[in-house]
Amino acid sequence: MRIATLQFAPTLGAVDSNIQLANSLLETSRPTRPDLLVLPELAFTGYNFPSLAAIQPYLEPTASGPSTQWAITTARRQHCHVIVGYPECHTDSETGQTTNYNATVTVAPSGEVLANYRKSFLYYTDETWASEGFLDTPSQQPFFLSPNLGQLGSVGHGICMDINPYKFEAPWSAYEFATTMLKANVKLIVLSMAWLTRLSEQDLAIESERPDMETVAYWLERFYPLLHSGVGEEVVVVFANRCGTEGNRVSNGSVHVENGKVEVEGGDRVCYAGSSCAMRFQGGQVRMFEKTGHEVAILGKGEEGVLVVDTEQPARYLLQQKAA
């Protein structure tokens, strides 16, 4: 399977220009026959909304707003599956009550909507406007799976915080997400992310094409059950993150809003880790794929572009954690 991740730095609230940027990056990179294209969390709206009032104008009807329409158009044009993150406003058909979710939509090459996944574990930024996705399931338990997505088969879905301990209160060793994937025998796990970094803006600007390996090591650790299960069959995990910065910069006591011509309330200044990649877990090892030029297939911490990996090819680069 050829899997493409589109990593870019959307501007908060600038939906149209963010879509144009994504289209431009796809046009420039011209990925060769991808089977699956994955975009980040809240790809076209941006992520760092500080309140419900701030994100309200950008909420999209379930699987029918601008993000979904883009996914349908792109899926048909690229002849591939597309997964994109968006802020969902779901309206109950019986009561008319609305509920907001941080969601991803999955679209088939035909343009058919196959799945609408809702983030189960919310980060504090999400809690200002979204509900936990698993609360709308009959079991009221975290739900991360799509049992059958056509040619993709059974897919494990996640959005960023889903791989962390619930509310950062559950035991670190519970590994709720990874354990669920392992028990379900899922072979493809797809994560749309807006994952932050501890690096500063200045750090991100230095060798921006180099990945944030501290973040990559953290992602690897959160899949400990897959690494140490001894399962012989391969499991591919796709990390589709965004890059760039968002929010208001404070300088000399003054607040500087950096959203271009877009009038939107931004939160505190945050930096994103980029570093989109795919990992293959198999037989107690985790390996990364190769891209053109015999380099490790991973995007830089501040790099915009499209990364393509072919899971039918060997994953040549062994990834190991350093001892503490």
Secondary structure, 3 states (H helix, E strand, C coil): CEEEEEECCCCCCCHHHHHHHHHHHHHHHCCCCCCEEECCCCCCCCCCCCCHHHHHHHCEECCCCHHHHHHHHHHHHHCCEEEEEEEEEEECCCCCCEEEEEEEEEECCCCCEEEEEECCCCCCCHHHCCCCHHHHCCCCCCCCEECCCHHHCCEEEEEHHHHCCHHHCCCHHHCHHHHHHHHHCCCEEEEECCCECCCCHHHHHCCCCCCCHHHHHHHHHCCHHHHCCCCCCCEEEEEECCCCEECEEEECCEEECCCCCCCCCCCECEEECCCCEEEEEECCEEEECEECCCEECECCCCCCEEEEEECCCCCCEECCCCCC
